[in-house]
Amino acid sequence: MLGPLELRDDDGRPVEIGGSRLRALLIRLALHPGAIVTVEALIDGLWGEEPPSGALNALQSLVSRLRRALPSGGPGAALIQSHPAGYRLAVAPDHVDAHRFERLAARGRAALAAGEYAEAAAVLRTAEDLWRGPALADAVDAPFAEAAAARLAALRLSATEDRLEADLACGRHADALAELERLAAAHPLRERLQGQAMRALYAVGRQADALATYERVRGALADELGVDPGAELADLHLAVLRQDPKLLPAIGSNGSARAQEPASDPDAGAEDLSHDVGERGEQSRTNLRVPLTSFVGRDAELRSLGKLLTEERLVTVVGSGGAGKTRLALELAARTTPRPAEETWFVELAAIAEPGEVPQAVLSTLGVRDLALLASSQLTGAQLETVPVRDPVTVLVEAFRAKQILLILDNCEHLVDAAAALTDRLLGACPGLRVLATSREQLGVPGERLYPIPPLGLPPEPELAETNPDGPAHGLGHPVSSDLATSDQVAAALAYPAVRLFADRAVAVRPEFEVTPDTLGSVVEICRRLDGIPLAIELAAARLRSLSVGQIAARLDDRFRLLTAGRRTVLARHQTLRAVVEWSWDLLDEPERILLRRLAVFHGGATLEFAELICADDVDCAGDSDAPAAAGGDLPRDAVLDVLAALVDKSLVDAVLDRPRGGFGDTGTGEVRYRLLETVRAYGLERLTEAGESQAMHAAHAQCFARLVEEGVPYLRGGLQVEWMARLRAEHDNVLAAMRTAVDSGNADLAVRLVAGFSWFWFLEGHRAAASNWTRAALGVPGDAPPGPRALLLMLAGFGYLTAGDPDACKRSLREALALVDAPGSRIRDEFPELGLLESMALTFEGDGEAGRRRLEAVFPALRPWGQAMAKLFLGNMEDNAGDTDAAEAHLLSSLDRFTELGDRWGRASALRSLAGLWGRAGGHARSISAREEALALLRELGSDADLPLALTQIAGDRARSGDLAGARSDLDRARALVDAGQVPELAVWVRLGEAEYAIRVGDLAEARRHAELARADLAGRGPTPLPMRIVIMAGLGLVLAAAGAVEVAADVLRDARGFAANGHDRPMRAMVVHALAAVAYRSGDTLRAASLMGVAEAVRGGPDRSGADPGRTAEEARSLLGAEAYDAEYARGAAMSDEEIVALLAPSESSS
């Protein structure tokens, strides 16, 4: 459509469409490919304000003629699809040139914004090539065409401007100039084009023409619009007047080139050309070497550091050893176009030992000699005594004062005072000097701008949930990606610079190496555990000469012995990983060394409070400032902050502002955490052991975090829940490290206290597996432990066994817990009254719901307010399971009120979700949606997103059942995005089930069956699943599969659920299974049995089903087929069955097993 209409079939042959009206109709539909264009819009678009009489018939006739004009016998007959609201052109948007143009233009604009100028130019040129003439040329007279064509023309001009901007950034000023002059003349008031033309003119040496262009634009704007040029064009005019060197492009990391020189006279001789080259060589004197290895990543850093260096005269790149400071500085210098007459000099200070030698090192690098000293070599005796002794700094000032120089001072950290003094003197005396320094510590000179170099980008880490106390100590809660990687995951990982660097350096030592789905997990683990530090990654890749990538990953616990294969030509301190760290260690004073090694006991960083409590000599973990000082006393508490700040300045500790998840956004209350890179931490642990402090420091660390966990227990159940969740989240890795210390050291008391205190946090976060693993580990530590926390852990372990499908182990654990609670003289019930809640749960799970209810009622008066709110929540769910919805609602509303008064967001959300289930089953979908959305908002405040995919799927179900299919689709898409991103993968089956139900409701039975089969496979492959969850999923799958016509598959899915339907204790879930069995019976042709089973479902449920959860509408269709009288009779027969009859009817038979 970008020109005369052109249509081609699947083989590329042109298809002629005769008649202007037919072409206009096709173009109108193609403006929105794949979308329904309403009849009204088509009539208005084709005939405007004067449609013919019988316009609808006329439109239908045009559609029929257009269909006939399309190729017959192929897919063309289905190209124009009818819909009750209008017609749809069934083609992909990318098959329409106008839409392809818009997509490419947007992609090019994004590349331009990201600084990828070469890619932007290529993509935008491809977009422009799609144009063959004016847009919509064959529909120019149609009423709809004018606005649409004008819009496309405006997009074309914007894309051209974007492409020209990319061309200029790539240095193609001369190539772009002719086109710019033509476009600038055609669009005299378009300031962006005029500015581009001015820049191109200036770059090719036509400054006067650039200034004349501005004057023409200024006059035209004043004459025609009465306005002045915009600020951007005015600033450009000023820059041209000043001959600002920024107007000349730099070589960029994105593939751009230097500005092109003005075209030479073709008749110019060799002498002229050599003279020109010689002049340019004099203007850019430098000692920069050509690098021998590729530069990977850091494109963003090059851009931001380059921008900083154009704005400031002193920039210091600071970072840890091996972070790539030197290479970044060299790369920036090599890719930057020097200012006019500017020299670039690189001074390596690593080999300089004495501070006084720094000025001379600079002199030697530049080849500057003192003429007075040179003359003195011709003198002797008394004459020599008259020659003044010249300070090297004075010589440098004289050499630099009249020049434009970029001076790179590399590796300043061991000579920081001398480097600072020299830099300060030179910058103050030499206005044309810029200094780019690299150091592990800032220089501290006035006007200095720091550029902290970050580690190379890494793939995101997995969630923390599945921590295993028996796994390796590193990473605490950060498992490496599994070996089930796909090719797409490999490509995604290679987009991260750390992985790309490893792959690049690996090929250098093993040419056949490539990152594959098999090796991806190990490669990512190596890059993560080496903190994305370039030197460490290069040392690891060098080991591929003798080890596999998996072996390297497995040996990183002994990284200092492993990573010793550096290049011989680099500095000695860069040849091994140990040497990198020891260089920094040797520059520390004694208090700094003490604090650094003690900080190594922390995992995930430390706050200032905990650094003082654990690392200071004169404070124990109880916070006793009067505690006797340790031997030596070199690190008192009041010195910790200053020493910590010094370690931050020396790039050995990172200071990071924590931004808590959950709550109400960034309130400015975040706390600074002090973190060690994993390599620095490993070195610190070695030094801690050498100092004989390892056992004491780990014990102090564990005791401190046990105190924190126990302090937080009551706050997790009240108004400070959000704050304490954020605090414990931040200390998650430290708490796990404390648990490991307790378990490994055999301290049963500490292990049980830690795990019991942290159990509710784990529950709120949804870390079920971590809680279960650590509970068993703590209980397995021999020795005495406090009986109350131990009883709590035994009960939690019992529920964990039940979830894992081991009821016998569950009963053993619960009995052991009750034995402790009921032991003679036990005060556990008084000290931990909430254990009564768990006792009630245990009785209920064992099948005695009535005993569970009695236990709750008995302990209720002794419970604290939070326990009473929880008891009401339990009672509400028990009554719901028993089929008494009125009593259930009363208890749940009471629970909601109590949790609201306490400020417990989780409790409020739980009560709301239970109420939503009640209301949804009663047909109150609007009320249910409102409750679920409120619960979702509360959980987001809490930062707890473990159940987010399930919550969204449940809301989608309510929306779909109330007729809001668009809203349901939106919620399902959000849930799908979360599980596809790896968030709570065990909830993927729920999302599949929701998608299957949605597909039934929109009539896509094949899609419904596909989702249901995937959900079934997911359920089968997940291992032990809690029985309630399994039953609900099987019942839902049965309903969906039956509605999709997969009756035998539905019956097979429900086979294992029949026993629960006959004998289970949860009435709503039993009724769901019976309802699904009725759907199978109906779809199998046994409509009488279906009607009877629908009655049984009501008897089991305790009332009629008004939820609308059956997408196949079994009851309505069976009633319609049988007739109201026959259906009601069978329904009544089923509803009147006794419990014994229901058991006999539903119990699995030999044939169904």
N, C-alpha and C positions, 0 to 999 in steps of 0.2 A: 504493500500500500504506500510505500515511500517512493512515489512515482506513479506511472500508469499501473492499473490493476494487473497483477500477474499471478496466476494460479497454476500450480504444478501438481501432478499426481504422484503416487508413491515411487514411480520409476523416473521421476524428473521431467516427464513430458508436459508441455504446456496445455492447459485446459482453457478453451475459449468460453467466455460468458457473454452472450449477446444481449444487447439492450441496456440502456443506461440505468433504467430503474432496477433491473436485476443486479447489476454491478453495485449500485448504491446500497441495495439490501444486503448483499454479501459483505460489503465494507462496513456497514453499520453493525452487523453481527460480529465481524472480526475485530472491531474496536474493543470488545469484551469477550475474548475467546473462552469457552468453557462455562460462561455465566449465562443465566437466563435473562434475555432482554424482553421486557414486557411488551404486550401487544400495543398498549398505549404509546410507549416510547418509540416503537417501530413506526406506527402511523404518524406520530408527530415528526419523527425524523425524516420520513420519506415525503410527506405531503404538507407539513407545516400547518398553518392556520386554515388551509382550504382543502381538507380531506375530501375525497369523493364520497358520494352517497354509497352506502354499503361498503364503507372502508374496510371492515373486517373481512368481508368476502374478497375484496380486492387484494388484501394482504395475503390471505390464504392462497389465492390464485398465484401471486408472485412466488410464494414459498414453494408451491408445487412445481412451477416452472423452473425455479432455481434447482430443486432436487433433480429434475429431469436433465438439466444442463450438466450436472455433475456426472463423472464417469459411472456407467452402469455396471452391475455385476460385481463391484468391489465394495470397499467400505464407504465409498462416497455416498451411497444411498442413506447411510445413517449419519452423515455429516451434519445435516440440519435436523435437530431433534425437537419434537413438540413437547410442550409442558402446559399444564392448565393455565399458567400465568403468561406464557409467551413461547419464545423459541430460543434454542441454544445452538451455537456453532461448536461442535464437539471436536475441537482441535486443541493441542497444547499451546500455551501462550508463546513458546519459543518457535513455533512454526509460523508465527505472524511477524513479519519483519519489523513492524512498528514496536511490538512488545519486546522483541529481541534487542532492538536498538535501545529502548529505555533501560533494559537490564544491563547491557554492556556499558551504557553511559553512567549508570549508577556505580557499577563496578570500577570503572575508570576513575570516577570522582573519588571513590573511597581509597583507591591506590594513591591518587594524588595527595589526598589528605594525610595518608600514612607516610608520605615521603618516598614512595616507590615510583619514581618519576618515569623510568624506562618502561616499566610495566603499564603505567597509566597511559603513556603515549601510544603504546601498541594496542591496548584494548580500545581506547577511544578512536583510534584510526580505523580499527575494524568496525566499530559502530557507525562511523561516518560513511564507510564504504557501502553500507546497506542502502544508502539513498541513491535513487535513479532519476529523481526529478521532484517536483513539488508534491507534498504529501496529499493523499486522497485525490489525486488528479482526476480520476474517473467519477468522482462524486461531487465535483465542485459546485454543482447547482443544487444539490440536496440541502434541505434546511439544516441538517445536523452537521454538515461538513465544515462550515466556516470556523466555528470555535475549535473543533477538534484539529483541523489542519493548522490553525494558528498556534495552538498549544504545541504540536509536534515541531513546528518551525522554530518556536522559542527554545524548545529542548535541544534542537539541532545546533542552534547558535551557542547555547550554553556549553554543549559538549565540545564544540569547536574551540571555544575559549579555554575550556579545561585542557584540551589536548595541546593547544599552543602554550599554555602555562607549563605543562610537562616538558614540551620541547625546549622552552627557555631554561627550565631547571636543568635539563641535560646539556645545555651549552649550544644548542642548535639555533643561535640567534640569526646567523646569516641565512640559513635555510628557511626560517620562518618569516623573514622580514617582508618579502614580496607579498605573501598572503596577508600578513598583518596590515600592510599599507592599503591593500585592496579592501579589506574588511573595515578598517578604520574610516576610510572614505565613504563606505556604504552605510556606516552606522556612526555618524559624527557625534552623537550624544551618549554613546555607550562608553562609560568611563573605564571599565575594565579593559576593553579592547584598546582604547587610546593609551592606557598605561602600559600595556604589553608592547605596543608599537614603540613607545618612548624608550622602554628598556632595551628592545632589540636595536634601535638606532644608536643608543649610547654604546652598547657593547661592541658594535662594529666600527666605532670611532666617529659617529656622526652626532656629536653632542649638540651642535647648533640646530640640526633638524629635530632632535628630540625636544629641545626647548621651544622650537617653532610649533611643534605639534601641540604642546601644552597651551600655547597662546591661542591657537585655533579653537581648541576645545573650550577654553575659558570664554572666548568671545561668543561661540555658538550657544553655550549654556546661558550666558547673560542675555543674549538677544532673544532667544526663543523661549526660555523658561524663567528668566529673571533670577537665576541662582548662581552661586559660585561653585567651582569644582569641589568634590567631596574631599574629606581629610586625607584619604589614602592617596589620591592623585596629587594633592597639594604637597604631601610629604615626599612623594616621588620627584616632583619638580624641584624641591629643595635639595634632594640628594643628588640630582643631576647637576645642579648649580655647584654643589660642593665637591663634585667628582668623588662621591662616596665609594670606596672600594667594594662595599657590600653589593653594589650593582653588578659586579663581575662575578659570575657563578663559580662555585667551587666544585672540585671533583667529589662526588658524593658516594656514600656506601651503597647507594641504590642503583648504581650503574650509570650515573650521569657523568658527563665529561666536562673538561675545562671549556671556558668560553672560547669560541672560535676566533682566530685572528682575522683581521680584515683581509679580504681576498688580495693576493699579491698580483702585481702586474705580470702578465704572462711573459712579457719581454724582459723582465728583470734578470740580471745576470747572477751567476753563482756568488760573486763577490758581495753583492747587496744582501743576498740571503744569508750568507755566513756571518756577515756583520750583524744582521738582525738577531740571529741565534746567539751570537756571542754576547750581545747586549742583554738578552733575556737571561743567559747564564749568569752574568754578573749580578743581575737583580735578584737572584734566588739562590745565593750561596748557602750550602748546607752540608752537613756530614751524615745525614740520614742514610742508613743502609737499606738495601732491598731485602724484605723479609723472605725467609726460606720456607716458611710454612703458611698455609692458608689462614685467613682470619675468619673465624666462625662466630656468628651471632654478634651481639653488641651494636647492631645498627641503631637502635634507639639511643644507646649510650653515646654513640658517635654524634648523633644529631644534637642531643641535649648538651653534651660537653662542648661541642663546637659552638653552639649558640652562646653558652656561658663565656667562652673564651673571646667571643666578639664583643661582649659587654663589659668584661672585667679585665684588669691588667695582671692580676695574680689569681690563678686557680690552682688548687692542690687536689689531686686525685688521691683519696685516702681509702685504704682497705687492707684486709688481712694479707699475709704472705701467700703468694701464688694466685691472687685474685685476678691478675692480668692488668695491673696498673700500668706497667711499662709498655706492654704491647698496645694498650688502648691509646696511650699518649703518642706513641710512634705512628700508629695507624692514622690518628687524627691529623698529625703533622703532615704525613705523606699525602693525605687526601685533601688537604686544605690549600686553596689557592693563596699564596702569600700576598700580603699587601704590597703596593708598589714599592720596589727597592728593598723589600724585607728579606732578611736572612733568617734561617732556621738552624739552631745548633742544639745538639743533644749532648748533655754532660752526664756521664755515668759516675756516681759517687760511691758505689758499693765497695770499690777497692780502696777508697781513701780511709785511712785509719785515724789521722789527726785532724781536729777541727781547723787548725791553722792552714791546712793544705787545700781547703775548699776553693778560695779565690784563685790559687795557682792552677787547680784542676780546670777551672773555667778558661783561664788564659791559655793553657796548653791545648785545650780542645779547639779554641778559635784560632790558634796560631798567632796570637798577639804577642809582640815583643816590645819591651820598653826601649825606645831609641836612646835614651840617656844611658842605660846600662850597656847597650850595644856599642856606643861611642867610648865607654870607659875601657873597653878591651884594648884600645889603642894607647892608653895612658899608663904611666908608670910612676912609682914613687910618690912625691908630694902632690903631683897632679891628680893622682887617683883619689887622694883624701878629700879633694874638693868636689867630687861628684856626689850629688845628693842621693841618699838612700830612698828609693821610691816604694811606697806601699802598693802591693798588687791590686788592692781594691781601687786605689786612685787611678792606676793604669786602666783598669776595666771601665771606670766611669768615663775616662777620656775616650776610650775606644768606642763606647756605646752611645755617648751623649748625642751625637749627630746622626745616629742610624735608626732604622726600623728593624728590630730584632725580636724573634720569638725564641726564647731560651727555655730549654727543657732540662730541669734539674731532676735527675732520676735517683730514687732510693736515698731519701734524705733522713730517714728515721734515726740512724745512729749518729748523725751529725746535725741534729735538728736545730740546735742553738746557732751553730756557725752558718748553716744554710739560711736560717731566718735573718740573721744579722746582715749577711751579704745581700739577700733579696731586698730587704728594707732599704739599704743604702742605694742599691742600683735603681730601684723603682723611683726613689725620691729624686735622683739626679738625672735620670735618662727618660725623657717623656715618650720616646719611641719604643720603649722596651715593654714586652709582655713576657710573663713567666708562667710556665706550666710545670708544676712540681708533682712528683709522685712520692708518696711516703706512707708508712703505716701510722704516722702521727702528724697532726696539723703543725704548720710552721708557727702559727700564732702571730703573724704580721698584720698590722692594721690594713684593712681593705681586702684581706684574703677571703676568697670564696671557696668553700669546700665542695668537692664532688665525691661523695661516698660511692664507690663502685660496688654494685650488688653482685651476688653470685649469678651464674648463668641460669636462665630460666629452666625450671624443672616441671615435668608433668605433675598435676595435682595429686596429693596423697590420698589414699583411701580413707574411709571413715574409721573412727576409733573403736567401733563397737565390739569387734570380735577378738579382743585381747586374750591371749592364752598365757597363763603363768608358766607353762612348761615350755614355751617357745623361746627363741633367742632373746637375749637381754636388750639388744639394740632395737631402737625404734619404738619400744613400748606402745603398742596399740596401733602401729602403722604397718600393716602387712603389705608385702610387695604384691603387685598385680600377679594374678595367676598365670599359668602357662597356656591358658585358653585364649590367648590374644588372637586377634584377626588382622588381616592385612590393613584394614582401615585404622586399627589401633596402632599398628606400626607406623603408618604414615602420620597419624596424629602425634605420636611421641617424637618422631623426627622433626616435627615443627618446633620443638623446644631446643634452644641452643646447646644445653648441656649434653643431650642425647646426640645431637648432630656433631658436636665436637668429638665425643667418644668414637662415633662411627668414622669420622674423618681420620683421626689419629690411628684408629685400629687398622684401617686399610693400608696405612703407611708401613705397618710392621707385618701385616698378614693380608696380602692383596685380595684373597678370596673372601675375606670377612664381609658380612652384611648383617644388618639387623633384620631378623625374621621373627615370625610369631613365636618360634621356639626360643630365641635368645633375648627377646624383648624384656621379659621379666628380670633377667639378670642384669641387663644393661641399665635399665631404669633403677634397679636397686643400687648398683655401683654409683650412678650419678647422684642419687638421693643421699646415700650414706657418706659421700664425699662432698656434700653440701653444695654441689654445683661449682666448686672451685676449679678453675681451668687447669692449673698445674697438677693438682691431684688427679683429675680425670686423665690428663695426658700420661702421667706416670702409670696409672692403672691400665690404659690402653697399651702401653709399651710392654706390659707383662704378657700380652697375647702371643708373644714370641714363644713362650714356654708353657702357658696355661690356657685353658678354655675360659670363656667369659663366665661360665657357671662356677668354675674353681676360683676365679678372682673374687666373685661376689661372696663365696663361702669363706674366704680367708680374710675378709676385711676387718674381722675382730682383731687381727694382728697386723694392722695396716702399716705400721712403721717398719716392720720386717719385710712386708710384701712390696711396698712402693719405693724401690731403690734403684730403678732403672732409668734415671734421667740421662739427658744427652751430655756427652763429655764437654761440649763447647760452651755450655751455659755456666753461670756462676755456681760455685760449689754449693752454696746454700739453696740452689734450686735443683740439685741433682737427686735428692731424696726428700721424702715427705718429712722425715724427722728433722733434717737440716733446715727446712723452711720454718718449722715452729721453733726450733732451738735458737735461730737467729733472733727472733723476737724475745724469747725467754731470757737470753743473755743480756738484753738491754734493760731488764726490769730491776728495780731495787727489791730489797727483801720483803717489805710489806706487800708489794704487788705480787711477788711470787707466792706468798702465803695465801692471799685471797684468790688468785687464779686457780691454784691447785684445789682449794676447798670448794670453789664454785663448781668444780667438776662433778660433785655428788648430785647436783641438780639435773633433772630431766625436763626439757621444755622451758628452761630459764628460771630466774628467781626474781622476786620483788625485793626492793630494798629492805623491807621488814624482815624477810626470811634470810636474806644475805647477812644481815646484822645478827639475827638470832643464832644462826648455825655457824657462821664463819668467824665471828669475833672471839677473841681470847677471853674476854671478861664477862660474857653473857652465856647463860645456859638456855636450853630450849623453853624453860618456864618463864623466860624473860627477866630473870633476876640479874639486875645490873650490878649487884654487890657480890656476885659470884667471884671466887678467887681467880685471879688471872692465871692463864696457862704459863707454862715455863717459857721464858723468853718474853712473853707479853708484847710481841711486835705488832699486834693488830687489835687495838682496843675498839670498842663499838663506835666511839665518836670519830674514828678515823676511816671507817668502812666506806662512807659515801665518797670521800676524797680519793681514796685508793681505787674505788670502783670507777669514778670519773676518769682517772688516769688510764685505767685499762681500756675504757671506751675510746679515749683519745688515741691510744696506741693500736686500735683496731683488733684487739684480742677479745673484746666483749662487745656484743651488739646491744644497743639500747633501743628497744622497740616499744611503742605505745600500744598497749592492749586495747582493742576495740571490742567490747563484749558483744556476743551474739544474743539476740533477744532484746527485750525491753523496748525502749522508745527511741532507738537510734542513738547517734553520737551526742551524748549530753556533756561531753567535755570532762567526764569523770574517770576516764580510762587511766590505768596505772602503768608506769614504765616497767617493763621486764628486761632483765639483763640475761642475755643468752650467749652461750658459747657455740661456735661451730663444732660439729662432731669431732673433727680432727683435733682441734684445740682441747676439747673435753677429754679425748682419749689420752692425749699427752699429759693433761693435768692429773688424770687418775694415776698414771705412772709415777708422777712426781709425788702424789699424795701417798702412795705406797712406800716410796723411797723415804719419805719423811716420817713414816711410822704412824700416820694419822688416819689411814683408810678406815679401819674398823670403827674408831670413835666418831669420825665424821658421818659415816653412813648411819650409825646408830642415832646420832643427834638429828640427822635429817629425817629419819623414820619417826622418831618421837615427836618432832615438831609438826609433821603432817598428820600424825594420829591425833594430836591436839586440835588441829584445824578441822579435821573431819568430824570429831566429836562435838566441837563447838557449833558446827553448822547444822547438826541434826534437827534441832527445834526450828531453826529458821527456814528450813526447806518445807515447812508445813504452815507457813503464815505469810504475813504481808511483805516480808523481806525475801520471799522465795526467788524473785527475779535476780536480785543482787547476789544472793548466795549461789544460785545456779551458775551465774556468770563467773563468780570467784572460783568455785570448784571446777568448772570447765577449764579455766586458765591453769589450774594446778593439777589437772587430770594426770599428766605424765609423772609429776612428782609423787602423787598419791600412789600410783601403780609402782613406782620405784620403791617407795616406802614399804609397800606390801611385799615386794620381791625380797627386800632386805629382811623383813620379818620372817618370811617363809624360809629363805636360804639360811638364816642364822638360827632357825629352830625356836624362835620366840613366839610360842603359841598365844600368849596373852596379847602381844602387840598385833599379831596377824588377825586374830578374831576381832579385836576392837576396831581395827582399820576396816576390815571387810564388812562387818556389821554396820559400822557408821556410814559407809559409803553405799550401802545397798539401796537406799531410797533414791539417791542421786542416780544410780544406774537405772533404776526402774523408770524414773522420770525421763531419762535420756533415751530409753528404749534399748539399752545395752544388755539384753537378756543373756547372751552367750558369755560375755565378760563376767557378769555377776555370777553365773552358774560355775564357770571355771574357777574363779577366785574363791568362791564359797567352799568348793570341795578342797581346794589347795589349803585354805586356812584350817579347815576341820581336820585335815590330814597331818597337821603339825603336832607332834607329841608334846605333852606337857600340860600344865594347868592353865586354864583360861577362865575369864569371868563367866559364871553360869548363865546370866541373862543374855548377853550377846551370843553365847554359844547356842543357847536354845533357839534364839532367833535364826541363826545361820542354819541350824538343823532343819527348822521348818522351811526356810527358803530352799534348802537343798532338796527337801522332799518334793516341793512344787516343781523344782527343776527336773527331778527324775520323772515326775508325772508328765511334764511337757515332752520329755524325751521318750515317752512310751515305756517306762519301766515302773509299773505300779507297785511291784514288790519292794523295790528299793525305796520308793516313796513312803510306803507304810513303815518300813524299818526306821527311816530317818525321822518321821513324825513321832513314832513311839519313843525313840530315844530323846527327842525334844520334850515330850510330855513327861517322861520319867524325870528329867531335870526340873521341870516346872512343879511337879507334884512331890518331889523328894521331901522327906521330913525336914522341917525348919526352913524350907525354901521361901524366900521373899520375892521371887521373880515376878509373881503376879502383881505384887504391890509396886515393885520398881518399874515393871514393864507391862502395864495393863493392856497395851495395844496387842500383846501376844494373844489376847482373847480373840481378836479379829482373825488371826491366822488359825487359831483352833477351830473357829466356826467355819472358815474356808475349808479346812482339812476334812471336817465332818461332811460338809456339803459335797466336796469332790469325791468322797468315798461312797456317796449315794444316799446319805441320810440327811436330806435337806431339813427335815423337821428338827432333828437334833442340832443342826447348825443354827437354825433360827432360835431355838431355846438358849443355846450358848450365848448368842449375841444379846438376847434380852437379859440374860443373867449378868453379863459383864458390863452392860450399858451404863449403869449408874457410876461405876468406878472409872469409866473412861474419861480422859481429858477432852476438852471441846473438839479438838481435831479428830480424836478417836470416835467421838459420838457422831460427827459428820460422816466419817467413813463407815460407821456402823449403819447409818441410815442409807448410805449408798448401797451397802451389801444387802440390807433388807429389801430395798427397792428392787434390786436385781433378782433376789430370791423369790419375791412375790410375782415378779414378771415371769420367771421360769415356771412357777406353779400355776400360772394362768390367771392370777387375780390382778388385773391391770389397774383397777381403782386403788387398791392398797399400794401397789407398786408406785403409782404416780404420787400418792401422798408422801411416801417415804422419800422419793427422789426429790420432790419439791422442798421437803424439810432439809435434805442433805444440801441442796443448792443454796438455801438460805444460810445454813451454818458455814459452809465453805466461803460464801460471799462475805460474811461477817469477819471471818478469820483472814481474808485476803489471799486465800490459797487458790491460785489460778488453775492449777492442775485439777483440784477437787471440783471447782466450778465447771470446768470443761468436761470432766467425767460425768457429772450429774446431768449436764445438758445433753451429752451424747446419748446417755441412757434414756432420757426423756424423749429425745428425737426419735429413737427407735420405737418407743411406745406410740408416739403421735403419728409416725409414718405408717405403722401397721394399722392404725385406726383411720387412715385416709387423710390425716391432717398434714399434708405435704408442705404447705406454706409454713406452718408452725415448725415442722421438723427441719426445714431448710434454714429457717431463722436461728434455731437452736444450734444446729451444726455449724453455721457460719460464725456464731458468737463463740462457740467452743474453739473453732479454728483460730480466731483472732486471739483468744486467751493463750493458746499454746504457742502462737508466734511471739507474743510478748515474753513468754517463758523461754523462747529460743529452742523449744522442743519440737523438732520436725520429724521425729521418727515415724509417726503415723500419718504424715501429711498425704501421701498417695492414697491411703485407705479413706481418709476423711473426704478428700476431693471426690473419690469414686462414689462414696455414699451420698454426697450432695448431688452428684450427677444422677444417681438413681432416683432420688426424690424429684429432681427437676423433670426427668424423662417421664416419670409416672404422673406428673401433674401437667404434662403436655409441652413443657419447655425444652424441646429437643435441641435448639441452638445453644441454650445455656448448658445443657448436659454435655454436648459435644465439647464446649470450651473447657469445662471442668475435667473431662476425661483427657483432653489434650495436655492439660497441665500435669495431671497425674502421670500420664505416659512419659512426658519429658523428664519427670523426676526419677522414675524407675529406669529409664534408658540411660540417665546420667549416673546410675549406680547407687542411687539413694534408696536404702532399705530394699534390697533386691527380693527379699522374701515376700514383699507385698505386690510383686509383679503379677501374681496369680489373681489377686483381687481386681487389679486394673483390667487384666484380660477378661475377667468375668463381666465387669461393667461394660467393656467394649462389645462383648458378645450380646449382652442384653440390648444395648443401644442399636446394634445392627439389626436385631429382630424388629425393633420398633420402627426402624426406617425401611424395613422390607428387604434388607440385604441378607438373605438366608445363608448364602455361601460364605460371606464374610463372618457371619455369626458363628457358623460351624468352624471356620478357621481359627477364630479367637478361642472358641471353647476347646478345641483340640489342643491348642497351645497351652491353655490354662491347665488342662488335664495332664499334659506331659510335664508341665512345671511342677504341679502338685506331686506327681509320682516321683520326680527326681529330687525332691527337697529333703528326703529323709524324714525323721520323726517330726510330725506337726501336731500341735495341741488338738485334742479331739474336738472341742467346740468349733475351732476354726475349720477343721477338716469337714465336719458335718455340714456347716453352712455353705462351704464351697461346693461340696458334692450335690447338695440340694439345688443350689443355683445352676450348676452345670446341667443337672437333670432337666430342669425347666427349659433352659436355653436349647439344649440339644434336641429335646422333644419338639419344641416349637420350630426348630430348623429342619425337622424331618429325619434326624439321625436317631431313630427310636431305639434300635438295638444298642447303640453306643450309650444312650441315656440310661437304658435299663442296666447296662453293665456298670456304669458309674455309680448307680444307686444301690447296687447289690450289697456293698459293704455297709451302707447306711441303714438298711432295713432293720437290722438288729437294734440300732439306737432308736429308730422310730417306734419299735415295739416296746422297748424296755427302758429308754432313757429317762432322765429326770428333768430335762429342760423342755418344757412344753412347747414354747414357740419354735424351737429348733426341730422337735419331733414333728410338729405340724408342717414345717417347711418340707421335710422329707416326704411326708404323706401327700402333700400337694403335688410334689414332683412326680410321685408314683401315679397319681391321678392323671397328670399330663401324659405320662408314658402310656397308660391304659387307653386314654382317649385317642392318641395318635396311632395306637396299635389297632384301633377299631372296636375296642370294648368300651363303648360309651356308658353302658349301665354300671360297669365297675368304676369307671371314672367318676360318675355321679355319686356313687356310694362312698368312694374314697374322699371326695370333697366334703361329704358329711362327717366322715371320720376325722378329717383335719380340723373341722370346727369343734368336734368333741374333745380332741386332744388340746387344741388351742384354748378352749374355754369361751369361744365367741367367733363370730364370722370374720372373714379376712377382707378388709377394705383397703389393703395396701396397694393393690394394683401391681404387685411385684412379679406377677406371671405375665411375661410378654406375649405368651401364646394364647392368653385369655381362655383357658381351659373351661372354666365354669360357664362363661357366656356361650361358647361354641357348643358345648355338650348340651346345655339347656335348649339352645336353638334347634339342635339336631333331634333331641328326644321329644321335645315339647315340654311345656312348663309342668304339666301334671305328672308325667312319667319321671321327669328329672327330680321334681320336688319329693316324690315318693322314695326314690332311691337315695336321695340326699338325706332324707329324714331317717331312713333305715340305718345309714352309716352313722349319723349323728347320735342315734340312740344306743349304739353298741356299748357294752360294758368294757371295762379295762381288760378283762380276760379275753373277751371276743376280739378286741383290737390286737392284743398280743398274738392270738391265734391267726388272725388275718395277715399280720405284717411280718411275723417272725420268718427269717429266711428258711426256705425249704431246701431239700436236697437239690431240686432242679434249678433253684436260683442261686445256689452257692457255687 
